[in-house]
Amino acid sequence: MRIMHPYQEYIEKLENEYNKTIKDVIYEYYIVRDEGPSVTARELDIPRRAVLHFIYEYNLRPLKHQNIKKKVAISYNNLRAAQ
């Protein structure tokens, strides 16, 4: 007997709708568009807990934090350059 993924229905829905893997769909919203879990869930019309599950399953939090650090550094450098 094969064990189903707890969010299999959302995986199928989004992969069919976007013609991408679920990892790529979540990556697009959470990392590329820089949305939080709540906005990502709203945009994709799935529960926030499912988005959080995928974020942890695909280890996307460290990437998100790297992007935040980069943006802060760029903003700080731009601020210093403007003075």
N, C-alpha and C positions, 0 to 999 in steps of 0.2 A: 504494500500500500504506500503510495506516494503522499508525502505531507505537503499540503498547500501552503503557500506563503500567506501570512495573516492578512495581507492587503492585496491579494491576487486580483480581486475585481477592479481595484483602482489601477493596478499595473496594466491590466488588459485594456481598460478604458483609455488611459493616457497614451500607451504605446500605439494603439490603433489610431487615436485622434491626431497625434503629432508625428507618427511614423518614425519614432525614435525610441531608444531604450528608456526605461523609466529613469535610470541614472542620468541620462542626457537631458531629459525633461526637467528633472529637479535641479540639476546643475545650471541649466539655462536661467531658471527663475531665481534660485538662491544665490548663485555666484555671479553669473554674467549680468543679470538685471539688478543684482544686489538687493533682492527683496528679503524680508524676514519670513519666518515660517507662517505667520498668520496671513500675510498678503499672498504668499505663494499658494497657500491652501485656498484662499478666496478666488484667486485667479484661475486655479486649476479645478475648482469646484470639488475638492476632496477635503476630508477632515484634517485639521491641524495636526492631530496625533499621527496621522498617516505620513504627513510631510516630515514631522520630527523623526519618525521611524526611518524613513529613507535617508534623511540627513545623517543619522547615526550609522545606518547600515552601510552607506557609501563613504563614510568618514569625511564628510564635506565641511565640518566645523573648522578644522585646522586651515583649510583653504580660505574660508570666510574671514578668519582672524588675520591671515596673511594679507588679504586684500584691505582690511581695515587699517592695518599698520602702514601699508603702502600709501593709502589715501591720506592718512594723518601726516606722514612724512612729506608728501607732496604739498599738502596744504601749508604745513609749517615752513617749508622751503619757499613757497610762493609768497607767504606773508613776510618772511625775512627779506626776500628780494624786492618787495614793494616798498620797504622802508627806506 
